[in-house]
Amino acid sequence: MELPIILINFKCYITGNKAVKLAKACGEVAKRFKINVSIVPQFTDIPIIKNKIKIPIFSQHIDTILPGAHTGRICAESIKSAGAIGTLINHSERRLNMEEIEKCIKITKRYGLVSVCCSDGIVVSKFIAKMGPDFIAYEPPELIGTGISVSEARSDILERVIEVVKKTNPRVKVLCGAGITSGKDFKRALELGTQGILVASGVVKSENPKKTLTEFARSIIRT
């Protein structure tokens, strides 16, 4: 996967035509600046967006199941069939225990999906790194949605997370999230050693998402 990555989580803020519109804006910025802008829409929007826009799509979650009698659960095979190339695991709004995280990572490997495992600290990041996901996204829960950037307010911990993950499993790449709202925040995250960002409200709730994304993109070009 091309790096650095801007991974945008739509959460449940938007769906349908609004989700398609934002995905289109993401695709336009990605094409213009030749960067990796990937999106994480709601499950039902994955095939809709996939059929209209060429952009990497992730799911917001998968359950620890294989195909079978699991009514109401999210199966990795289903999200891949819908058009997703990967999935978030253990987001702060969809926490899993360590056993569940490990099962989900194994399932993503089985189906050739990219795994982005969220972590809220150094110790958790070390344990997850041992499981071998593709990415660990460090997100302090107290900063999510605040507009206070993790790359500034928690830069010391972010650096430790990167150090610990690299020492534990150098194949695992680190992203950061929570409070990222500007190109300056993104640039600082890259300078600290991350391979990209996981962002939600900073883009999805922006008055001009395309302008915000363009600012992120320009910060990469200048880095």
N, C-alpha and C positions, 0 to 999 in steps of 0.2 A: 504494500500500500504506500502511495506517495505521501511523503512527510515534508513539512509539518501539516497537521490536519486541524481544520476547524469543524468540530462536531456539534451540530445544533439540535438540542432536544426541544421538540415542540410541546412536550408534556401533554396536558389536556387543555391548553390555552386555545388552540384552533383545530379545526377539522374541515373536511370537505373542500369547497372552493378556496377558502382562505388558506388552507394548508398547501393546496396546489399553487396558489399565487406566491406564497413564501418560498416554496421549493423552486419555483421558476426563477425567482430573484437570486436564490443561492446558486442555481446552475449558471445564470448569466455572469455573476461575479467570478465563479470558478473558471469559466471559459475565458473571460476577459483577462484575468490575471494569471491563468494557468496554475491554479492552486487547488488543493484538495478541500473542498467544502462538502461535507457529508451531513445527512439529516437523520433525525430520529422522530418520525411522526407517530401518531396513534396507529395501532395495528390495522384498523379498517382502512386507513388511508394509504398503506404501503402499496397495494396493487394499483390503486388509482394513480398515484404519483409515478410509479414504475412505468406505467403504460403511456405517460405523457412527457416525462422529463428524464434525460440521461444524467443521473446523479446517484452517488452511492447512498444507499438507504440502510439504516439499522433499525432494529426493533427496540422497544423500551424495556423489554423483559422476556425471559423464557422461564418455563417451569422445569423442574427436575424430572421430566418424563420423556418417554419414547412413545411413538404412536400406540394407541390403545384406548381402553375405557377410562377416559379422564375428562368428563364433561366440565366445561367452563375453564379449562386450563390452556396454557399457551405452549404449543409444541414447536421445537426448533425446526422440524421438517416443514411445518406449516408456514412459518415466517420466511423460510428460504424459498419455498414454492411461491409465496406471495411476491417475492422480489427483493428481500433483504439480503445483504451480504454479511451482516453481523448483528450483534445485540449488546445492549447494556446488561450488566449483571450487578446486583447488589446496590442499585441506586439508593440514595438516602431516603427516598420516598417509597422504596420497595425493597427493604432490607431482607437479607437472607443470613442464615448461620453459615459457619465455615464448611460444614459438610455439604450443604446445599450449593454453596459457591463452587466447591470442587466438582460436584456432579454436573453443574451447568457448564463449567469449563470443558470437562470431558465430552459432554454432548456437543459443544460447538466444534471441537476437534473432529468428532465423528462425522459431522455434516459439513465440514470445511467453512465454518462461519468465523468471522473475526470477533474476538471477545474483548469487551471493554469493561473491566471490573472496577467499580467505584470503591474508594477507601476513605476513611475519615481520620487516619492517623498513621504513624510510623510503624507501630507493631502490627496492625492489621495489614498494612502494605507488605511487610516482610512475609507474613503467612501466605498472603495471596500470591506473591511473587514465586513462592515455592511450587505453586500449583500450575504455573506456566501459562497464564493468559497472554494475549497479544499486547494488551494495554492495561495499565492501572491508572485510573483517574482519581487524583487526590482532591477531595472536596470537603472542607470543614463545614459541617451542617449549619453552624451559626452564621456563616457568611452567605449562604445560598439566598439569592433574591434580594440582597441588601444593597448591592451596588458598591460594596467594599471589596476590593480585589484581593483574592488569595495571594496573588503574586506580589502584593505589597504588604498586606497585613500579616501574612503568614509565610513570608519568604524564607525565614530561617527553617521552619518545619518542612516547607516544600523542598528545600535543598537537601535536608536529611532524608526525606522520602526518596528522592532521586538517588542519593548515595546508597541507601539501604537496598533499594530495588536492584540497582546496578551490581552491587556486591553479591546479592542473593541469587539473581538470575539476570545476567546481562542481556538476554534476548527480549526481556519485557521492557516495553517503552512506557514512559510516564507522560500523562496529560494532566492538566490542572483545570479546576472549575471553581465556581462560586464567586460571584461578584465581578466577573469579567465583563466590562462594558465598553472598553475603548481599545484603540490600536496600541496605546501606551501600555495598557495592562497586558495585552497579548505579547508585545515586544519584550516586556520585562519577563514574562513567563518563559519565553524562548531563551533569553539571556541566562536565566537560572538553570537551564538544561532540559526543559520539557520538550516534547515532540509535538505539542499542540495544545488545544483547549477544548473543554466540554462546556458549552454555554447554552443557556436557555432564555431566561427573561431579558437578558441584555440585548438579545436580538428579537425574540418573538414579541416582546412588549414594547419594543422601540417604536417611536413615531414614524421612523423611516428605516426599516430593517435593511434595505439595500444600501443605504448610506453607511450604516454601521458596519455592514459586512465589507464594504469598500475600504473603510478605514482600517479594519483588521488586515485586509489584503495588502494595502499599501505599507503597513508596518512590517509585513513579511519581506516585501521587496527591498525595504531599506535596511533589513537586518543582515 
